[in-house]
Amino acid sequence: MADKWIQGAIKRPGALRAKMGAKEGENIPKGEISSKIEQLQGEAEGDKKLSAAKRTMLKQLVLARTLGGMNK
């Protein structure tokens, strides 16, 4: 159980996958994650703010990128 504490900490597993339109069991390509992060950060440049849904998606994307690099 102590080995898989991150899985227990994720509140909505599969939520990002559903938003990105990936099928269950498929990995979301790292390039797609990075491009979506850049797009959302571009929308938030300057005085502009993201909506609550877009902020949540940005946080999910950043977490996915971080967790994807942990096995290396």
Backbone bond lengths (Angstrom), bond angles and torsions (degrees), N, CA, C in turn:
res aa  C-N    CA-C-N  psi(-1)  N-CA   C-N-CA  omega(-1)  CA-C   N-CA-C  phi
1 M - - - 1.444 - - 1.525 110.28 -
2 A 1.306 118.19 -39.31 1.460 121.02 -179.17 1.524 111.17 -66.67
3 D 1.338 117.96 -23.90 1.456 121.16 179.50 1.520 111.73 -70.42
4 K 1.311 118.53 -28.42 1.460 122.24 -173.39 1.520 111.80 -117.35
5 W 1.322 117.62 45.39 1.455 120.86 -177.71 1.527 111.68 -72.19
6 I 1.317 118.49 -25.89 1.471 120.61 -179.24 1.526 110.26 -66.96
7 Q 1.334 117.66 -40.69 1.461 120.68 178.93 1.520 110.94 -59.08
8 G 1.308 117.87 -36.27 1.456 121.55 178.88 1.521 113.02 -74.78
9 A 1.339 116.50 -22.67 1.458 120.86 -178.13 1.531 112.38 -84.15
10 I 1.320 117.93 -19.60 1.464 121.22 -179.57 1.523 108.23 -78.75
11 K 1.338 115.77 120.82 1.457 120.74 -172.03 1.523 113.56 -74.58
12 R 1.323 117.49 -39.55 1.466 120.90 -176.47 1.527 110.03 -128.80
13 P 1.323 117.74 77.73 1.459 119.01 -179.38 1.534 110.62 -64.14
14 G 1.315 115.98 133.97 1.450 121.19 179.02 1.519 114.27 90.95
15 A 1.324 118.72 -3.58 1.466 121.15 -178.13 1.526 110.91 -67.50
16 L 1.316 117.78 -43.20 1.458 120.90 179.30 1.525 110.27 -66.36
17 R 1.306 116.50 -40.69 1.461 121.34 178.83 1.532 110.30 -58.54
18 A 1.317 116.78 -42.05 1.463 120.63 179.41 1.531 110.80 -66.65
19 K 1.330 116.71 -40.51 1.465 120.60 179.82 1.526 111.54 -66.68
20 M 1.319 116.70 -34.87 1.459 121.12 -177.89 1.529 111.88 -84.41
21 G 1.313 117.89 -9.67 1.453 121.42 177.42 1.517 114.17 80.15
22 A 1.323 117.77 19.96 1.459 121.44 178.50 1.528 109.15 -86.02
23 K 1.306 115.87 146.12 1.462 120.32 178.80 1.522 109.76 -75.95
24 E 1.310 115.54 155.11 1.460 120.68 179.38 1.522 109.44 -64.33
25 G 1.318 115.60 132.84 1.451 121.05 -178.35 1.522 113.05 95.24
26 E 1.337 117.64 -15.10 1.460 121.96 177.52 1.526 109.49 -90.03
27 N 1.314 115.77 147.28 1.459 120.17 173.00 1.517 108.82 -87.12
28 I 1.312 116.52 145.82 1.456 121.38 174.22 1.532 105.97 -83.07
29 P 1.332 118.55 126.49 1.471 120.37 -178.19 1.531 111.86 -60.10
30 K 1.334 115.56 139.94 1.466 120.75 -178.32 1.519 111.49 -61.06
31 G 1.313 117.21 -34.74 1.460 120.61 178.57 1.513 111.98 -64.82
32 E 1.325 116.30 -37.04 1.462 121.03 178.15 1.529 110.59 -67.92
33 I 1.326 116.42 -38.90 1.465 120.84 177.60 1.521 109.78 -64.16
34 S 1.328 117.17 -47.24 1.461 121.04 -178.40 1.520 112.02 -63.77
35 S 1.335 117.13 -41.36 1.458 119.31 -179.27 1.526 111.52 -67.31
36 K 1.330 116.88 -36.65 1.463 120.15 178.53 1.530 110.76 -68.66
37 I 1.338 117.15 -37.48 1.467 120.95 176.33 1.523 109.69 -61.79
38 E 1.335 116.73 -46.73 1.462 120.61 179.74 1.525 111.21 -61.51
39 Q 1.329 116.31 -40.25 1.461 120.70 179.62 1.531 110.58 -62.41
40 L 1.316 117.20 -47.61 1.462 120.97 -178.89 1.526 111.66 -66.85
41 Q 1.324 117.31 -38.34 1.457 120.09 177.78 1.526 110.65 -67.55
42 G 1.322 116.96 -33.18 1.453 121.04 176.46 1.511 112.27 -66.50
43 E 1.328 116.05 -35.95 1.461 120.75 177.72 1.528 111.49 -68.13
44 A 1.327 117.31 -23.01 1.460 121.52 -175.63 1.523 112.75 -100.64
45 E 1.335 118.08 12.22 1.460 120.36 -178.53 1.522 111.07 -69.50
46 G 1.310 115.16 151.12 1.459 120.60 177.42 1.514 112.19 69.50
47 D 1.320 115.21 -134.57 1.464 121.18 -177.53 1.523 112.85 -88.60
48 K 1.319 117.32 -1.41 1.460 120.30 -176.77 1.527 110.24 -74.92
49 K 1.325 116.06 148.24 1.462 121.42 177.62 1.509 108.97 -122.16
50 L 1.323 115.63 149.66 1.458 121.24 176.32 1.518 109.64 -84.54
51 S 1.311 115.41 153.93 1.459 119.58 173.82 1.526 108.50 -69.89
52 A 1.295 116.51 167.40 1.468 121.09 -178.70 1.529 110.79 -61.42
53 A 1.324 117.46 -39.77 1.460 120.87 -179.50 1.528 111.09 -66.20
54 K 1.325 116.78 -40.00 1.464 120.01 179.81 1.524 111.11 -71.66
55 R 1.343 117.62 -35.40 1.473 120.13 175.83 1.521 110.31 -62.87
56 T 1.332 116.43 -42.00 1.462 120.97 179.17 1.522 110.13 -63.44
57 M 1.328 116.51 -43.76 1.459 119.77 -179.99 1.521 110.98 -64.23
58 L 1.329 117.66 -38.99 1.460 120.98 177.78 1.521 110.73 -62.00
59 K 1.328 117.07 -42.80 1.462 120.67 177.76 1.523 111.09 -63.15
60 Q 1.332 117.29 -40.30 1.461 121.17 178.79 1.527 110.93 -65.38
61 L 1.329 116.84 -40.07 1.459 121.05 179.22 1.521 111.71 -65.58
62 V 1.324 116.83 -42.05 1.461 120.74 179.23 1.528 109.85 -65.36
63 L 1.319 117.02 -40.66 1.463 120.15 177.30 1.524 110.93 -64.21
64 A 1.329 117.09 -41.51 1.468 120.68 178.98 1.524 110.67 -62.53
65 R 1.330 116.86 -41.01 1.464 120.43 178.07 1.524 110.26 -64.36
66 T 1.323 117.12 -42.15 1.464 121.45 -179.61 1.525 110.77 -64.93
67 L 1.316 116.82 -47.68 1.465 120.78 -178.05 1.535 111.18 -67.72
68 G 1.320 116.14 -31.41 1.467 119.89 178.70 1.517 112.68 -65.83
69 G 1.306 117.04 -28.67 1.460 120.92 -179.80 1.512 114.27 -90.69
70 M 1.314 118.09 -0.84 1.469 120.70 -175.53 1.526 112.97 -74.26
71 N 1.316 118.60 -28.13 1.462 120.72 -176.26 1.522 112.92 -78.86
72 K 1.318 117.27 -7.17 1.460 119.75 -175.34 1.499 112.70 -92.04
